[in-house]
Amino acid sequence: MSEIVEVIVDKRSYNAEKGSLLIDLLIKEKIKVPYFCYHEALGADGNCRMCMVEIEGQKRPQIACDTFVKEGMEVHSTGENIEKVRTNILELELINHPVDCPTCDQAGECSLQDFYMDYGLHDSKIAIPEKVKGLKKVDLGSNVMLDQERCVLCARCTRFTDKITHTHELGIIGRGDHARVSTMPGRKLDNPYAMNVVDLCPVGALTSKDFRFAQRVWFLQTVDSICHGCAKGCNIYIDHNKIKYQDDVIYRFRPRRNDDVNGFFICDEGRLSYKNLQENRQETTLLNGNEISEDEAIQEAMNFMQKYENNITIVIDANLFTEEIDAILEFAKNINAKVCSPLAVYIDENFKDDMLKSSNRAANSKTVERLNINTNEPNLSGMIINFNHPQTFKSEEQIHFLTHARNEQGLIFPIAAFTENAGTLTNEDSITQKCEKAVDKNSPAPTILAYLQKVQV
Amino acid sequence: MRECKIVSRKFELENSHTLEVAKANDGYRTLAKMAEYSPLEMIEIIQESNLRGKGGGGAPAGDKWALMPQNSDKPSFLAVNCDESEPGTFKDRKIISKDPHLLIEGILLTCYAIRAKHAYIYIRGEYKQYQGILQSAIDEAYEAGILDACDITVHRGAGAYICGEKSALLESMEGKRGHPRLKPKQKEPEWFFDNPTLVNNVETIASVPFIIENGANAYKSYGTEKSSGTLLFAMSGHVARPGVYESEFGISMMEYINHFGGGIKNGKRLKAVIPGGASTGVITAKEAETVTLDYESLLSIGSALGTGGMIIMDEDTCMVSALKNLLEFYHEESCGQCTPCREGTGWVDKLVAKILNKRGTKEDIDKLLEIADTMNGKTICVFAPSVSTVIVSFIKRFRDEFEEAL
């Protein structure tokens, strides 16, 4: 453990680790400090010069991202002087900014806008023809679009490709006010984590091709959830919106910071997995391909279960919430069925990398293992009740509970996807995490729990 | 005026850049001193001599040498700063083209003192023709076995002014963009690929052989108490005989201009002098009458000695265009890392252009001073503060000309 020392900020006392960055303390204690270039995952670069604070004994204002905490340090983060410095630097940041907020996707979650409301509120003093022009839409690759005019040259994106992915696709070319972000000659932004630069970008310079012009961010509702792409359990925000007279739609997944799991980032595949969740859904109740009512289907299911009594195998998808798996096990006990959850199908060695991606693509397989559920293939005689397991089994009779439509025989019930339901998951590192319910569909598919209450034997 | 030729002794000789001429004129004689002094003793001599860095900053060179570790498991390096890009400064190219062997001799002594086995000379991209002379001198030295114990590599820059800043120079040498690094909080060497490195100007290194040969006191006998020794002062602009002339510190500026430069060109009157490369504040003719050429004197009137490359401006000079000329340079050369510099240099350039085009207002002049204030002391390196100094010095001393131009 390093030494904890006392630091005074704006006449209040705080404890901080000796030698840690002052800006980390300010961020942690929610003391207002503007900054573009600093990022906890990328460290200090010291180029934006916005995080100026006054430190007793120092002649000039200092940047908090390059100030190390010392015992008894006295810091002023407010006051006329420091606010003037911030205002002046912000004014410089804005002189060549196009101020095209009405057409900018970042509007509403833009640091430049926020700081302007805090420190600016002035008219531009530079005539528009004198502004430095840049390219407005550069396709960097991997769904990332660059607008050079909006860029504040904080270099977060280039530092991400240098320090985090080590792929070095991005760099800054040119000098002075003609400096701009670009890909290295002959290269494209191309790595499995590329879209994180969109979140890192504090302004609207880097936007996601996938999200551009889809929604104004202030209309979006944000819910905490967990990505179901693999067993890593990356924490995400689900941004969704229900436009009047339309259905509730997810517009994007964004990484949610969790230092124990995914840090600040998620992979692009996980980020874009929201699309599959909304496409090709199982929406109707089917018996051998013919639509029937839910009540009829439940009656049919009970008949099947009677017919195959003592010869039923339940197959569980290892992506289901723990609560659902618990209820299914209880149900299996009641109807005296065997239970299995074959896990081999989830293993994808090609997906694995040394950052976040796991070769195990089941979000809750740890729970399957913890509950000692049989992970071998089911016996194909008798009837199989499949709770959304991705494999197809050729048994005599089948009942399916599916989120997504697929070519299956027997009785098929539509069920809610994880975004339409709440529950917990345990990731590969045995960390149990909660997903909140995000989407409220106009005609929601029932949850597994709702079905199991109805199908009591 | 006392003649003092410490660095420029061989400049006038025919073929002075060759090993043959160098050796015939006592070149490489001080290498024998390596047997006499230990590395630490050599550093002490340099500290004792009060040799100050001649790249513009004027920091004590010996103290910088003393920061180098004497027993490190990492290799130490010397980087010789020959990225001479400061407008008005052209002394280093004189050394590398007229007496490159003096520089090599200085490098060998310095490397011995700081226990480096490899020295790099970072040469300005535009100095291609001088690089050829320097490289052939190094090749000659290799052939003669002089560089058996220490390698010298010439690294050519790509033409960025900022690469003369020592940490940007090292970044550039590491193959990155020439961006100055955040300054360390305590005194420590520079780092080249994480190895301790000393960065010194060409002229500083070229002064080392004289000090080692003749001792610290011989060097201190030139100049003033605080500004010891000599400097390759230079003159350009409206002066009869522009060029590089070595002189000791502390002589009067006007005496220097009249003695070496032959006074103002075409018998005109002096209006202003930029004393030490473009980044030092301009001074008026009246101030030029009073100052002496040393760090302290120029500092006391709110300017700086810098590299000693004087830009002389006569009575016909338009100070607004002179400032515009400088600001265009800074606008072009800002590395673009820190916001105040990146955006500020462009803005002040545009504002002065506006004044020059008779579209300016009184507010623009005040705005210039305000931007200069924002650019001062709020960036990683001293580029923006220099621009700030230049703007403030021009407006403070010649405000009437700016107001007339509105």
HADDOCK unambig.tbl for C-alpha pairs under 7 A between the chains (distance, minus, plus):
assign (segid A and resid 47 and name CA) (segid B and resid 337 and name CA) 5.49 0.50 0.50
assign (segid A and resid 47 and name CA) (segid B and resid 338 and name CA) 4.30 0.50 0.50
assign (segid A and resid 47 and name CA) (segid B and resid 339 and name CA) 6.51 0.50 0.50
assign (segid A and resid 48 and name CA) (segid B and resid 338 and name CA) 5.59 0.50 0.50
assign (segid A and resid 48 and name CA) (segid B and resid 339 and name CA) 5.29 0.50 0.50
assign (segid A and resid 49 and name CA) (segid B and resid 338 and name CA) 6.62 0.50 0.50
assign (segid A and resid 49 and name CA) (segid B and resid 339 and name CA) 6.55 0.50 0.50
assign (segid A and resid 49 and name CA) (segid B and resid 378 and name CA) 6.92 0.50 0.50
assign (segid A and resid 49 and name CA) (segid B and resid 379 and name CA) 6.92 0.50 0.50
assign (segid A and resid 60 and name CA) (segid B and resid 377 and name CA) 6.91 0.50 0.50
assign (segid A and resid 85 and name CA) (segid B and resid 374 and name CA) 6.92 0.50 0.50
assign (segid A and resid 88 and name CA) (segid B and resid 374 and name CA) 6.38 0.50 0.50
assign (segid A and resid 89 and name CA) (segid B and resid 340 and name CA) 6.05 0.50 0.50
assign (segid A and resid 89 and name CA) (segid B and resid 374 and name CA) 6.86 0.50 0.50
assign (segid A and resid 92 and name CA) (segid B and resid 339 and name CA) 6.92 0.50 0.50
assign (segid A and resid 92 and name CA) (segid B and resid 340 and name CA) 6.32 0.50 0.50
assign (segid A and resid 92 and name CA) (segid B and resid 343 and name CA) 5.59 0.50 0.50
assign (segid A and resid 92 and name CA) (segid B and resid 344 and name CA) 6.40 0.50 0.50
assign (segid A and resid 93 and name CA) (segid B and resid 339 and name CA) 6.32 0.50 0.50
assign (segid A and resid 93 and name CA) (segid B and resid 343 and name CA) 6.74 0.50 0.50
assign (segid A and resid 175 and name CA) (segid B and resid 333 and name CA) 6.78 0.50 0.50
assign (segid A and resid 175 and name CA) (segid B and resid 334 and name CA) 6.21 0.50 0.50
assign (segid A and resid 175 and name CA) (segid B and resid 335 and name CA) 4.86 0.50 0.50
assign (segid A and resid 175 and name CA) (segid B and resid 336 and name CA) 5.15 0.50 0.50
assign (segid A and resid 176 and name CA) (segid B and resid 331 and name CA) 6.51 0.50 0.50
assign (segid A and resid 176 and name CA) (segid B and resid 332 and name CA) 6.55 0.50 0.50
assign (segid A and resid 176 and name CA) (segid B and resid 333 and name CA) 6.56 0.50 0.50
assign (segid A and resid 176 and name CA) (segid B and resid 334 and name CA) 4.57 0.50 0.50
assign (segid A and resid 176 and name CA) (segid B and resid 335 and name CA) 5.09 0.50 0.50
assign (segid A and resid 176 and name CA) (segid B and resid 336 and name CA) 3.79 0.50 0.50
assign (segid A and resid 176 and name CA) (segid B and resid 342 and name CA) 4.60 0.50 0.50
assign (segid A and resid 177 and name CA) (segid B and resid 336 and name CA) 6.17 0.50 0.50
assign (segid A and resid 177 and name CA) (segid B and resid 342 and name CA) 5.10 0.50 0.50
assign (segid A and resid 177 and name CA) (segid B and resid 343 and name CA) 5.59 0.50 0.50
assign (segid A and resid 177 and name CA) (segid B and resid 346 and name CA) 6.45 0.50 0.50
assign (segid A and resid 179 and name CA) (segid B and resid 336 and name CA) 6.12 0.50 0.50
